[in-house]
Amino acid sequence: MNNADVVVVLVSDMAQPTVWTESVEPNLKSGALVLFGHGFNVHYDRIKPPEDVDVALIAPKSPGALVRSQYQLGRGVPCLLAVHQDA
């Protein structure tokens, strides 16, 4: 991961702080983009990315079962996208 330009964190909200602390943060390079598959932990300061990385948040605007059923039909659902930090 030390050479990654983009890191996508797609684990549950409950697991994100541990994954972040143990695996992601120690291996981030300056200037990388970190994309979170949901933004609660960043928004509520449970995860505080370093100032030298870009941070974006994306989340489906639908419950999980609907996201899955639409995916199986070859469709998608609306999502929310936010730039939290533009280093």
Phi and psi in radians as a Rosetta constraint file:
Dihedral C 1 N 2 CA 2 C 2 CIRCULARHARMONIC -1.021 0.35
Dihedral N 2 CA 2 C 2 N 3 CIRCULARHARMONIC -0.404 0.35
Dihedral C 2 N 3 CA 3 C 3 CIRCULARHARMONIC -1.800 0.35
Dihedral N 3 CA 3 C 3 N 4 CIRCULARHARMONIC 0.035 0.35
Dihedral C 3 N 4 CA 4 C 4 CIRCULARHARMONIC -1.290 0.35
Dihedral N 4 CA 4 C 4 N 5 CIRCULARHARMONIC 2.353 0.35
Dihedral C 4 N 5 CA 5 C 5 CIRCULARHARMONIC -1.511 0.35
Dihedral N 5 CA 5 C 5 N 6 CIRCULARHARMONIC -0.457 0.35
Dihedral C 5 N 6 CA 6 C 6 CIRCULARHARMONIC -2.314 0.35
Dihedral N 6 CA 6 C 6 N 7 CIRCULARHARMONIC 2.263 0.35
Dihedral C 6 N 7 CA 7 C 7 CIRCULARHARMONIC -2.148 0.35
Dihedral N 7 CA 7 C 7 N 8 CIRCULARHARMONIC 2.182 0.35
Dihedral C 7 N 8 CA 8 C 8 CIRCULARHARMONIC -1.942 0.35
Dihedral N 8 CA 8 C 8 N 9 CIRCULARHARMONIC 2.142 0.35
Dihedral C 8 N 9 CA 9 C 9 CIRCULARHARMONIC -1.767 0.35
Dihedral N 9 CA 9 C 9 N 10 CIRCULARHARMONIC 1.869 0.35
Dihedral C 9 N 10 CA 10 C 10 CIRCULARHARMONIC -2.124 0.35
Dihedral N 10 CA 10 C 10 N 11 CIRCULARHARMONIC 0.709 0.35
Dihedral C 10 N 11 CA 11 C 11 CIRCULARHARMONIC -1.844 0.35
Dihedral N 11 CA 11 C 11 N 12 CIRCULARHARMONIC 2.938 0.35
Dihedral C 11 N 12 CA 12 C 12 CIRCULARHARMONIC -1.047 0.35
Dihedral N 12 CA 12 C 12 N 13 CIRCULARHARMONIC 2.731 0.35
Dihedral C 12 N 13 CA 13 C 13 CIRCULARHARMONIC -0.956 0.35
Dihedral N 13 CA 13 C 13 N 14 CIRCULARHARMONIC -0.681 0.35
Dihedral C 13 N 14 CA 14 C 14 CIRCULARHARMONIC -1.169 0.35
Dihedral N 14 CA 14 C 14 N 15 CIRCULARHARMONIC -0.588 0.35
Dihedral C 14 N 15 CA 15 C 15 CIRCULARHARMONIC -1.505 0.35
Dihedral N 15 CA 15 C 15 N 16 CIRCULARHARMONIC -0.345 0.35
Dihedral C 15 N 16 CA 16 C 16 CIRCULARHARMONIC -0.973 0.35
Dihedral N 16 CA 16 C 16 N 17 CIRCULARHARMONIC -0.832 0.35
Dihedral C 16 N 17 CA 17 C 17 CIRCULARHARMONIC -1.020 0.35
Dihedral N 17 CA 17 C 17 N 18 CIRCULARHARMONIC -0.694 0.35
Dihedral C 17 N 18 CA 18 C 18 CIRCULARHARMONIC -1.204 0.35
Dihedral N 18 CA 18 C 18 N 19 CIRCULARHARMONIC -0.815 0.35
Dihedral C 18 N 19 CA 19 C 19 CIRCULARHARMONIC -1.056 0.35
Dihedral N 19 CA 19 C 19 N 20 CIRCULARHARMONIC -0.733 0.35
Dihedral C 19 N 20 CA 20 C 20 CIRCULARHARMONIC -1.051 0.35
Dihedral N 20 CA 20 C 20 N 21 CIRCULARHARMONIC -0.924 0.35
Dihedral C 20 N 21 CA 21 C 21 CIRCULARHARMONIC -1.143 0.35
Dihedral N 21 CA 21 C 21 N 22 CIRCULARHARMONIC -0.733 0.35
Dihedral C 21 N 22 CA 22 C 22 CIRCULARHARMONIC -1.494 0.35
Dihedral N 22 CA 22 C 22 N 23 CIRCULARHARMONIC -0.579 0.35
Dihedral C 22 N 23 CA 23 C 23 CIRCULARHARMONIC -2.093 0.35
Dihedral N 23 CA 23 C 23 N 24 CIRCULARHARMONIC -0.710 0.35
Dihedral C 23 N 24 CA 24 C 24 CIRCULARHARMONIC -1.495 0.35
Dihedral N 24 CA 24 C 24 N 25 CIRCULARHARMONIC -1.056 0.35
Dihedral C 24 N 25 CA 25 C 25 CIRCULARHARMONIC -0.952 0.35
Dihedral N 25 CA 25 C 25 N 26 CIRCULARHARMONIC -0.770 0.35
Dihedral C 25 N 26 CA 26 C 26 CIRCULARHARMONIC -1.154 0.35
Dihedral N 26 CA 26 C 26 N 27 CIRCULARHARMONIC -0.278 0.35
Dihedral C 26 N 27 CA 27 C 27 CIRCULARHARMONIC -1.951 0.35
Dihedral N 27 CA 27 C 27 N 28 CIRCULARHARMONIC 0.086 0.35
Dihedral C 27 N 28 CA 28 C 28 CIRCULARHARMONIC -1.291 0.35
Dihedral N 28 CA 28 C 28 N 29 CIRCULARHARMONIC 2.473 0.35
Dihedral C 28 N 29 CA 29 C 29 CIRCULARHARMONIC -1.792 0.35
Dihedral N 29 CA 29 C 29 N 30 CIRCULARHARMONIC 2.650 0.35
Dihedral C 29 N 30 CA 30 C 30 CIRCULARHARMONIC -1.022 0.35
Dihedral N 30 CA 30 C 30 N 31 CIRCULARHARMONIC 2.389 0.35
Dihedral C 30 N 31 CA 31 C 31 CIRCULARHARMONIC 1.538 0.35
Dihedral N 31 CA 31 C 31 N 32 CIRCULARHARMONIC -0.061 0.35
Dihedral C 31 N 32 CA 32 C 32 CIRCULARHARMONIC -1.243 0.35
Dihedral N 32 CA 32 C 32 N 33 CIRCULARHARMONIC 2.813 0.35
Dihedral C 32 N 33 CA 33 C 33 CIRCULARHARMONIC -1.837 0.35
Dihedral N 33 CA 33 C 33 N 34 CIRCULARHARMONIC 2.226 0.35
Dihedral C 33 N 34 CA 34 C 34 CIRCULARHARMONIC -1.914 0.35
Dihedral N 34 CA 34 C 34 N 35 CIRCULARHARMONIC 2.142 0.35
Dihedral C 34 N 35 CA 35 C 35 CIRCULARHARMONIC -1.954 0.35
Dihedral N 35 CA 35 C 35 N 36 CIRCULARHARMONIC 2.079 0.35
Dihedral C 35 N 36 CA 36 C 36 CIRCULARHARMONIC -1.689 0.35
Dihedral N 36 CA 36 C 36 N 37 CIRCULARHARMONIC 2.330 0.35
Dihedral C 36 N 37 CA 37 C 37 CIRCULARHARMONIC -1.332 0.35
Dihedral N 37 CA 37 C 37 N 38 CIRCULARHARMONIC 0.271 0.35
Dihedral C 37 N 38 CA 38 C 38 CIRCULARHARMONIC -3.125 0.35
Dihedral N 38 CA 38 C 38 N 39 CIRCULARHARMONIC 2.684 0.35
Dihedral C 38 N 39 CA 39 C 39 CIRCULARHARMONIC -1.973 0.35
Dihedral N 39 CA 39 C 39 N 40 CIRCULARHARMONIC 0.082 0.35
Dihedral C 39 N 40 CA 40 C 40 CIRCULARHARMONIC -1.024 0.35
Dihedral N 40 CA 40 C 40 N 41 CIRCULARHARMONIC -0.804 0.35
Dihedral C 40 N 41 CA 41 C 41 CIRCULARHARMONIC -1.132 0.35
Dihedral N 41 CA 41 C 41 N 42 CIRCULARHARMONIC -0.629 0.35
Dihedral C 41 N 42 CA 42 C 42 CIRCULARHARMONIC -1.299 0.35
Dihedral N 42 CA 42 C 42 N 43 CIRCULARHARMONIC -0.791 0.35
Dihedral C 42 N 43 CA 43 C 43 CIRCULARHARMONIC -1.056 0.35
Dihedral N 43 CA 43 C 43 N 44 CIRCULARHARMONIC -0.697 0.35
Dihedral C 43 N 44 CA 44 C 44 CIRCULARHARMONIC -1.689 0.35
Dihedral N 44 CA 44 C 44 N 45 CIRCULARHARMONIC 0.335 0.35
Dihedral C 44 N 45 CA 45 C 45 CIRCULARHARMONIC 1.054 0.35
Dihedral N 45 CA 45 C 45 N 46 CIRCULARHARMONIC 0.446 0.35
Dihedral C 45 N 46 CA 46 C 46 CIRCULARHARMONIC -1.383 0.35
Dihedral N 46 CA 46 C 46 N 47 CIRCULARHARMONIC -0.418 0.35
Dihedral C 46 N 47 CA 47 C 47 CIRCULARHARMONIC -2.189 0.35
Dihedral N 47 CA 47 C 47 N 48 CIRCULARHARMONIC 2.221 0.35
Dihedral C 47 N 48 CA 48 C 48 CIRCULARHARMONIC -2.105 0.35
Dihedral N 48 CA 48 C 48 N 49 CIRCULARHARMONIC 1.643 0.35
Dihedral C 48 N 49 CA 49 C 49 CIRCULARHARMONIC -1.116 0.35
Dihedral N 49 CA 49 C 49 N 50 CIRCULARHARMONIC 2.599 0.35
Dihedral C 49 N 50 CA 50 C 50 CIRCULARHARMONIC -1.110 0.35
Dihedral N 50 CA 50 C 50 N 51 CIRCULARHARMONIC 2.723 0.35
Dihedral C 50 N 51 CA 51 C 51 CIRCULARHARMONIC -1.199 0.35
Dihedral N 51 CA 51 C 51 N 52 CIRCULARHARMONIC -0.278 0.35
Dihedral C 51 N 52 CA 52 C 52 CIRCULARHARMONIC -1.681 0.35
Dihedral N 52 CA 52 C 52 N 53 CIRCULARHARMONIC 0.283 0.35
Dihedral C 52 N 53 CA 53 C 53 CIRCULARHARMONIC -2.175 0.35
Dihedral N 53 CA 53 C 53 N 54 CIRCULARHARMONIC 2.654 0.35
Dihedral C 53 N 54 CA 54 C 54 CIRCULARHARMONIC -1.448 0.35
Dihedral N 54 CA 54 C 54 N 55 CIRCULARHARMONIC 2.531 0.35
Dihedral C 54 N 55 CA 55 C 55 CIRCULARHARMONIC -2.347 0.35
Dihedral N 55 CA 55 C 55 N 56 CIRCULARHARMONIC 2.205 0.35
Dihedral C 55 N 56 CA 56 C 56 CIRCULARHARMONIC -2.220 0.35
Dihedral N 56 CA 56 C 56 N 57 CIRCULARHARMONIC 2.668 0.35
Dihedral C 56 N 57 CA 57 C 57 CIRCULARHARMONIC -2.201 0.35
Dihedral N 57 CA 57 C 57 N 58 CIRCULARHARMONIC 2.391 0.35
Dihedral C 57 N 58 CA 58 C 58 CIRCULARHARMONIC -2.453 0.35
Dihedral N 58 CA 58 C 58 N 59 CIRCULARHARMONIC 2.428 0.35
Dihedral C 58 N 59 CA 59 C 59 CIRCULARHARMONIC -2.639 0.35
Dihedral N 59 CA 59 C 59 N 60 CIRCULARHARMONIC 2.427 0.35
Dihedral C 59 N 60 CA 60 C 60 CIRCULARHARMONIC -1.157 0.35
Dihedral N 60 CA 60 C 60 N 61 CIRCULARHARMONIC 2.587 0.35
Dihedral C 60 N 61 CA 61 C 61 CIRCULARHARMONIC -1.727 0.35
Dihedral N 61 CA 61 C 61 N 62 CIRCULARHARMONIC 0.766 0.35
Dihedral C 61 N 62 CA 62 C 62 CIRCULARHARMONIC -2.701 0.35
Dihedral N 62 CA 62 C 62 N 63 CIRCULARHARMONIC 2.737 0.35
Dihedral C 62 N 63 CA 63 C 63 CIRCULARHARMONIC -1.187 0.35
Dihedral N 63 CA 63 C 63 N 64 CIRCULARHARMONIC 2.725 0.35
Dihedral C 63 N 64 CA 64 C 64 CIRCULARHARMONIC -0.942 0.35
Dihedral N 64 CA 64 C 64 N 65 CIRCULARHARMONIC -0.727 0.35
Dihedral C 64 N 65 CA 65 C 65 CIRCULARHARMONIC -1.103 0.35
Dihedral N 65 CA 65 C 65 N 66 CIRCULARHARMONIC -0.664 0.35
Dihedral C 65 N 66 CA 66 C 66 CIRCULARHARMONIC -1.230 0.35
Dihedral N 66 CA 66 C 66 N 67 CIRCULARHARMONIC -0.695 0.35
Dihedral C 66 N 67 CA 67 C 67 CIRCULARHARMONIC -0.999 0.35
Dihedral N 67 CA 67 C 67 N 68 CIRCULARHARMONIC -0.815 0.35
Dihedral C 67 N 68 CA 68 C 68 CIRCULARHARMONIC -1.140 0.35
Dihedral N 68 CA 68 C 68 N 69 CIRCULARHARMONIC -0.801 0.35
Dihedral C 68 N 69 CA 69 C 69 CIRCULARHARMONIC -1.147 0.35
Dihedral N 69 CA 69 C 69 N 70 CIRCULARHARMONIC -0.658 0.35
Dihedral C 69 N 70 CA 70 C 70 CIRCULARHARMONIC -1.179 0.35
Dihedral N 70 CA 70 C 70 N 71 CIRCULARHARMONIC -0.675 0.35
Dihedral C 70 N 71 CA 71 C 71 CIRCULARHARMONIC -1.046 0.35
Dihedral N 71 CA 71 C 71 N 72 CIRCULARHARMONIC -0.767 0.35
Dihedral C 71 N 72 CA 72 C 72 CIRCULARHARMONIC -1.123 0.35
Dihedral N 72 CA 72 C 72 N 73 CIRCULARHARMONIC -0.440 0.35
Dihedral C 72 N 73 CA 73 C 73 CIRCULARHARMONIC -1.553 0.35
Dihedral N 73 CA 73 C 73 N 74 CIRCULARHARMONIC 0.044 0.35
Dihedral C 73 N 74 CA 74 C 74 CIRCULARHARMONIC 1.384 0.35
Dihedral N 74 CA 74 C 74 N 75 CIRCULARHARMONIC 0.377 0.35
Dihedral C 74 N 75 CA 75 C 75 CIRCULARHARMONIC -2.048 0.35
Dihedral N 75 CA 75 C 75 N 76 CIRCULARHARMONIC -3.077 0.35
Dihedral C 75 N 76 CA 76 C 76 CIRCULARHARMONIC -2.411 0.35
Dihedral N 76 CA 76 C 76 N 77 CIRCULARHARMONIC -3.088 0.35
Dihedral C 76 N 77 CA 77 C 77 CIRCULARHARMONIC -2.232 0.35
Dihedral N 77 CA 77 C 77 N 78 CIRCULARHARMONIC 2.771 0.35
Dihedral C 77 N 78 CA 78 C 78 CIRCULARHARMONIC -1.061 0.35
Dihedral N 78 CA 78 C 78 N 79 CIRCULARHARMONIC 2.700 0.35
Dihedral C 78 N 79 CA 79 C 79 CIRCULARHARMONIC -2.414 0.35
Dihedral N 79 CA 79 C 79 N 80 CIRCULARHARMONIC 2.858 0.35
Dihedral C 79 N 80 CA 80 C 80 CIRCULARHARMONIC -1.836 0.35
Dihedral N 80 CA 80 C 80 N 81 CIRCULARHARMONIC 2.387 0.35
Dihedral C 80 N 81 CA 81 C 81 CIRCULARHARMONIC -2.298 0.35
Dihedral N 81 CA 81 C 81 N 82 CIRCULARHARMONIC 2.319 0.35
Dihedral C 81 N 82 CA 82 C 82 CIRCULARHARMONIC -2.456 0.35
Dihedral N 82 CA 82 C 82 N 83 CIRCULARHARMONIC 2.511 0.35
Dihedral C 82 N 83 CA 83 C 83 CIRCULARHARMONIC -1.673 0.35
Dihedral N 83 CA 83 C 83 N 84 CIRCULARHARMONIC 2.026 0.35
Dihedral C 83 N 84 CA 84 C 84 CIRCULARHARMONIC -1.502 0.35
Dihedral N 84 CA 84 C 84 N 85 CIRCULARHARMONIC -0.635 0.35
Dihedral C 84 N 85 CA 85 C 85 CIRCULARHARMONIC -2.659 0.35
Dihedral N 85 CA 85 C 85 N 86 CIRCULARHARMONIC 2.207 0.35
Dihedral C 85 N 86 CA 86 C 86 CIRCULARHARMONIC -2.005 0.35
Dihedral N 86 CA 86 C 86 N 87 CIRCULARHARMONIC 1.597 0.35
